[in-house]
């Protein structure tokens, strides 16, 4: 009796899996959609980084902290941006 129930359950799961499997056209659309989403996320991250960089520079200039400190912050923010880009590429 248990064997019959088990076989029926396996059969139902196999049919459900076979029906839910996407075809090549759907896979291509999913892949394309994923690539577009990834490009949009990268674009948003870059825009946020640029905004952050701009606001930090404005803040430093407003408080008259000097050009050297602004340059140091700029260099550090560029390094951080490069590290983030390298991390995302991996």
N, CA, C and O atoms as a DFTB+ gen file, in Angstrom:
360 C
 N C O
     1  1       0.828      -1.196       0.000
     2  2       0.000       0.000       0.000
     3  2       0.866       1.251       0.000
     4  3       0.621       2.189      -0.759
     5  1       1.892       1.256       0.868
     6  2       2.781       2.417       0.918
     7  2       3.533       2.581      -0.397
     8  3       3.767       3.699      -0.856
     9  1       3.903       1.465      -0.991
    10  2       4.621       1.510      -2.257
    11  2       3.752       2.126      -3.348
    12  3       4.248       2.891      -4.175
    13  1       2.478       1.804      -3.358
    14  2       1.559       2.364      -4.349
    15  2       1.421       3.873      -4.167
    16  3       1.446       4.622      -5.144
    17  1       1.279       4.315      -2.936
    18  2       1.169       5.749      -2.657
    19  2       2.466       6.452      -3.056
    20  3       2.439       7.538      -3.636
    21  1       3.594       5.828      -2.743
    22  2       4.884       6.418      -3.080
    23  2       5.058       6.540      -4.593
    24  3       5.526       7.569      -5.079
    25  1       4.692       5.516      -5.330
    26  2       4.799       5.537      -6.792
    27  2       3.887       6.606      -7.380
    28  3       4.284       7.320      -8.300
    29  1       2.679       6.722      -6.861
    30  2       1.752       7.761      -7.339
    31  2       2.303       9.158      -7.057
    32  3       2.208      10.051      -7.898
    33  1       2.871       9.337      -5.888
    34  2       3.449      10.629      -5.528
    35  2       4.621      10.980      -6.446
    36  3       4.725      12.113      -6.914
    37  1       5.493      10.021      -6.701
    38  2       6.631      10.251      -7.596
    39  2       6.136      10.574      -8.998
    40  3       6.685      11.457      -9.656
    41  1       5.124       9.886      -9.457
    42  2       4.564      10.127     -10.786
    43  2       3.972      11.527     -10.890
    44  3       4.188      12.218     -11.885
    45  1       3.233      11.948      -9.881
    46  2       2.632      13.287      -9.878
    47  2       3.722      14.354      -9.863
    48  3       3.629      15.343     -10.591
    49  1       4.748      14.166      -9.048
    50  2       5.849      15.128      -9.001
    51  2       6.603      15.186     -10.328
    52  3       7.013      16.265     -10.756
    53  1       6.788      14.053     -10.974
    54  2       7.458      14.029     -12.269
    55  2       6.651      14.778     -13.323
    56  3       7.217      15.535     -14.112
    57  1       5.348      14.577     -13.343
    58  2       4.484      15.273     -14.304
    59  2       4.501      16.775     -14.041
    60  3       4.576      17.569     -14.978
    61  1       4.432      17.164     -12.781
    62  2       4.462      18.590     -12.441
    63  2       5.796      19.213     -12.854
    64  3       5.832      20.340     -13.349
    65  1       6.875      18.486     -12.651
    66  2       8.195      19.002     -13.035
    67  2       8.305      19.135     -14.555
    68  3       8.840      20.124     -15.055
    69  1       7.811      18.165     -15.272
    70  2       7.884      18.201     -16.733
    71  2       7.044      19.343     -17.299
    72  3       7.444      19.969     -18.281
    73  1       5.904      19.619     -16.709
    74  2       5.041      20.702     -17.183
    75  2       5.615      22.071     -16.845
    76  3       5.421      23.024     -17.599
    77  1       6.310      22.180     -15.734
    78  2       6.827      23.476     -15.287
    79  2       8.148      23.845     -15.953
    80  3       8.593      24.986     -15.827
    81  1       8.768      22.943     -16.636
    82  2      10.065      23.204     -17.267
    83  2       9.900      24.180     -18.425
    84  3       9.089      23.944     -19.320
    85  1      10.667      25.285     -18.419
    86  2      10.533      26.281     -19.485
    87  2      11.168      25.798     -20.788
    88  3      12.127      25.027     -20.784
    89  1      10.608      26.272     -21.900
    90  2      11.176      25.914     -23.195
    91  2      12.294      26.890     -23.558
    92  3      12.593      27.801     -22.787
    93  1      12.909      26.709     -24.717
    94  2      14.068      27.522     -25.109
    95  2      13.702      28.992     -25.284
    96  3      14.478      29.873     -24.915
    97  1      12.531      29.260     -25.841
    98  2      12.108      30.650     -26.046
    99  2      11.940      31.366     -24.703
   100  3      12.368      32.508     -24.539
   101  1      11.320      30.687     -23.759
   102  2      11.127      31.268     -22.435
   103  2      12.468      31.464     -21.733
   104  3      12.673      32.475     -21.062
   105  1      13.368      30.518     -21.882
   106  2      14.699      30.659     -21.281
   107  2      15.436      31.857     -21.863
   108  3      16.100      32.595     -21.135
   109  1      15.323      32.049     -23.167
   110  2      15.994      33.188     -23.802
   111  2      15.419      34.500     -23.288
   112  3      16.160      35.447     -23.025
   113  1      14.107      34.554     -23.145
   114  2      13.470      35.763     -22.623
   115  2      13.889      36.018     -21.176
   116  3      14.159      37.158     -20.796
   117  1      13.943      34.966     -20.377
   118  2      14.377      35.108     -18.989
   119  2      15.823      35.587     -18.910
   120  3      16.154      36.444     -18.090
   121  1      16.673      35.039     -19.752
   122  2      18.080      35.438     -19.763
   123  2      18.215      36.907     -20.173
   124  3      18.969      37.663     -19.560
   125  1      17.482      37.299     -21.207
   126  2      17.518      38.691     -21.669
   127  2      16.987      39.634     -20.592
   128  3      17.556      40.701     -20.359
   129  1      15.911      39.244     -19.947
   130  2      15.346      40.053     -18.868
   131  2      16.329      40.175     -17.709
   132  3      16.463      41.250     -17.124
   133  1      17.001      39.110     -17.379
   134  2      18.000      39.141     -16.317
   135  2      19.162      40.059     -16.654
   136  3      19.661      40.778     -15.788
   137  1      19.595      40.040     -17.903
   138  2      20.687      40.921     -18.320
   139  2      20.264      42.384     -18.262
   140  3      21.045      43.240     -17.847
   141  1      19.036      42.672     -18.673
   142  2      18.535      44.047     -18.594
   143  2      18.442      44.503     -17.141
   144  3      18.796      45.637     -16.816
   145  1      17.966      43.621     -16.274
   146  2      17.870      43.954     -14.854
   147  2      19.253      44.221     -14.274
   148  3      19.433      45.178     -13.522
   149  1      20.224      43.394     -14.611
   150  2      21.585      43.570     -14.110
   151  2      22.167      44.899     -14.591
   152  3      22.824      45.603     -13.823
   153  1      21.929      45.244     -15.859
   154  2      22.420      46.524     -16.391
   155  2      21.763      47.691     -15.663
   156  3      22.425      48.687     -15.369
   157  1      20.476      47.582     -15.372
   158  2      19.773      48.649     -14.659
   159  2      20.306      48.798     -13.236
   160  3      20.462      49.915     -12.743
   161  1      20.582      47.686     -12.583
   162  2      21.122      47.740     -11.219
   163  2      22.509      48.377     -11.219
   164  3      22.807      49.216     -10.369
   165  1      23.354      47.984     -12.163
   166  2      24.686      48.585     -12.255
   167  2      24.604      50.076     -12.532
   168  3      25.357      50.862     -11.957
   169  1      23.697      50.463     -13.405
   170  2      23.514      51.884     -13.711
   171  2      23.072      52.653     -12.471
   172  3      23.572      53.746     -12.208
   173  1      22.148      52.094     -11.716
   174  2      21.673      52.758     -10.499
   175  2      22.788      52.878      -9.463
   176  3      22.901      53.905      -8.793
   177  1      23.601      51.852      -9.329
   178  2      24.713      51.895      -8.376
   179  2      25.719      52.967      -8.780
   180  3      26.225      53.703      -7.933
   181  1      26.003      53.050     -10.064
   182  2      26.943      54.070     -10.537
   183  2      26.396      55.471     -10.310
   184  3      27.138      56.373      -9.920
   185  1      25.098      55.658     -10.554
   186  2      24.488      56.969     -10.320
   187  2      24.546      57.334      -8.839
   188  3      24.836      58.480      -8.494
   189  1      24.275      56.377      -7.973
   190  2      24.352      56.635      -6.526
   191  2      25.776      56.980      -6.108
   192  3      25.984      57.870      -5.284
   193  1      26.742      56.290      -6.664
   194  2      28.141      56.572      -6.332
   195  2      28.532      57.971      -6.798
   196  3      29.224      58.693      -6.080
   197  1      28.099      58.353      -7.982
   198  2      28.400      59.697      -8.488
   199  2      27.738      60.767      -7.622
   200  3      28.356      61.785      -7.313
   201  1      26.491      60.542      -7.231
   202  2      25.795      61.491      -6.361
   203  2      26.499      61.628      -5.021
   204  3      26.681      62.734      -4.512
   205  1      26.887      60.508      -4.463
   206  2      27.594      60.514      -3.188
   207  2      28.904      61.287      -3.313
   208  3      29.236      62.113      -2.463
   209  1      29.630      61.011      -4.368
   210  2      30.900      61.688      -4.610
   211  2      30.700      63.193      -4.751
   212  3      31.463      63.982      -4.192
   213  1      29.685      63.581      -5.490
   214  2      29.393      65.000      -5.697
   215  2      29.013      65.677      -4.378
   216  3      29.485      66.778      -4.092
   217  1      28.183      65.043      -3.590
   218  2      27.759      65.642      -2.320
   219  2      28.907      65.754      -1.323
   220  3      28.992      66.732      -0.580
   221  1      29.779      64.770      -1.304
   222  2      30.938      64.847      -0.411
   223  2      31.837      66.003      -0.824
   224  3      32.316      66.759       0.021
   225  1      32.062      66.137      -2.121
   226  2      32.893      67.240      -2.604
   227  2      32.265      68.589      -2.272
   228  3      32.966      69.512      -1.857
   229  1      30.958      68.712      -2.449
   230  2      30.275      69.964      -2.114
   231  2      30.383      70.265      -0.623
   232  3      30.596      71.412      -0.230
   233  1      30.239      69.249       0.194
   234  2      30.331      69.435       1.643
   235  2      31.725      69.911       2.041
   236  3      31.871      70.825       2.853
   237  1      32.732      69.292       1.470
   238  2      34.102      69.684       1.802
   239  2      34.405      71.109       1.345
   240  3      35.087      71.858       2.044
   241  1      33.902      71.477       0.182
   242  2      34.126      72.833      -0.310
   243  2      33.357      73.852       0.527
   244  3      33.846      74.957       0.762
   245  1      32.172      73.493       0.972
   246  2      31.346      74.406       1.769
   247  2      32.000      74.698       3.116
   248  3      31.933      75.828       3.601
   249  1      32.617      73.716       3.712
   250  2      33.237      73.886       5.029
   251  2      34.677      74.381       4.949
   252  3      35.348      74.494       5.975
   253  1      35.159      74.677       3.748
   254  2      36.525      75.162       3.538
   255  2      37.571      74.257       4.187
   256  3      38.473      74.723       4.883
   257  1      37.434      72.982       3.947
   258  2      38.388      72.036       4.521
   259  2      39.657      71.918       3.680
   260  3      40.599      71.235       4.081
   261  1      39.691      72.548       2.565
   262  2      40.899      72.554       1.749
   263  2      40.817      71.609       0.574
   264  3      40.103      70.607       0.585
   265  1      41.579      71.970      -0.437
   266  2      41.585      71.172      -1.662
   267  2      42.255      69.818      -1.456
   268  3      41.863      68.829      -2.075
   269  1      43.254      69.770      -0.594
   270  2      43.970      68.506      -0.402
   271  2      43.071      67.443       0.214
   272  3      43.112      66.283      -0.196
   273  1      42.262      67.828       1.190
   274  2      41.352      66.851       1.795
   275  2      40.317      66.410       0.765
   276  3      39.961      65.233       0.704
   277  1      39.836      67.352      -0.042
   278  2      38.874      67.000      -1.089
   279  2      39.500      66.033      -2.088
   280  3      38.844      65.094      -2.539
   281  1      40.761      66.259      -2.434
   282  2      41.445      65.356      -3.363
   283  2      41.632      63.970      -2.749
   284  3      41.474      62.956      -3.429
   285  1      41.968      63.932      -1.465
   286  2      42.138      62.642      -0.785
   287  2      40.821      61.873      -0.774
   288  3      40.790      60.677      -1.066
   289  1      39.743      62.559      -0.439
   290  2      38.424      61.907      -0.436
   291  2      38.057      61.448      -1.843
   292  3      37.487      60.371      -2.019
   293  1      38.379      62.256      -2.832
   294  2      38.084      61.892      -4.220
   295  2      38.850      60.627      -4.610
   296  3      38.286      59.720      -5.222
   297  1      40.121      60.572      -4.258
   298  2      40.935      59.391      -4.567
   299  2      40.385      58.158      -3.854
   300  3      40.284      57.084      -4.447
   301  1      40.035      58.317      -2.590
   302  2      39.489      57.181      -1.839
   303  2      38.152      56.720      -2.409
   304  3      37.885      55.520      -2.472
   305  1      37.315      57.661      -2.821
   306  2      36.026      57.270      -3.404
   307  2      36.228      56.581      -4.746
   308  3      35.487      55.655      -5.078
   309  1      37.225      57.018      -5.530
   310  2      37.518      56.339      -6.798
   311  2      38.017      54.917      -6.548
   312  3      37.642      53.987      -7.262
   313  1      38.860      54.754      -5.534
   314  2      39.340      53.415      -5.189
   315  2      38.189      52.513      -4.759
   316  3      38.118      51.347      -5.147
   317  1      37.288      53.071      -3.949
   318  2      36.132      52.297      -3.508
   319  2      35.263      51.905      -4.694
   320  3      34.780      50.776      -4.773
   321  1      35.068      52.838      -5.609
   322  2      34.270      52.550      -6.802
   323  2      34.909      51.432      -7.614
   324  3      34.212      50.527      -8.073
   325  1      36.225      51.483      -7.796
   326  2      36.918      50.435      -8.545
   327  2      36.787      49.083      -7.843
   328  3      36.577      48.059      -8.493
   329  1      36.911      49.087      -6.517
   330  2      36.773      47.826      -5.776
   331  2      35.377      47.253      -5.927
   332  3      35.209      46.047      -6.106
   333  1      34.379      48.114      -5.856
   334  2      32.995      47.647      -6.004
   335  2      32.780      47.099      -7.404
   336  3      32.156      46.051      -7.568
   337  1      33.292      47.800      -8.427
   338  2      33.142      47.320      -9.799
   339  2      33.842      45.983      -9.996
   340  3      33.297      45.092     -10.648
   341  1      35.030      45.833      -9.446
   342  2      35.742      44.555      -9.552
   343  2      34.991      43.449      -8.823
   344  3      34.936      42.315      -9.299
   345  1      34.415      43.773      -7.675
   346  2      33.654      42.783      -6.919
   347  2      32.409      42.355      -7.689
   348  3      32.049      41.178      -7.698
   349  1      31.757      43.314      -8.330
   350  2      30.541      43.002      -9.086
   351  2      30.878      42.173     -10.318
   352  3      30.104      41.294     -10.695
   353  1      32.025      42.436     -10.955
   354  2      32.418      41.679     -12.147
   355  2      32.683      40.220     -11.823
   356  3      32.438      39.342     -12.651
   357  1      33.183      39.957     -10.624
   358  2      33.487      38.574     -10.245
   359  2      32.220      37.873      -9.959
   360  3      32.233      36.690      -9.619
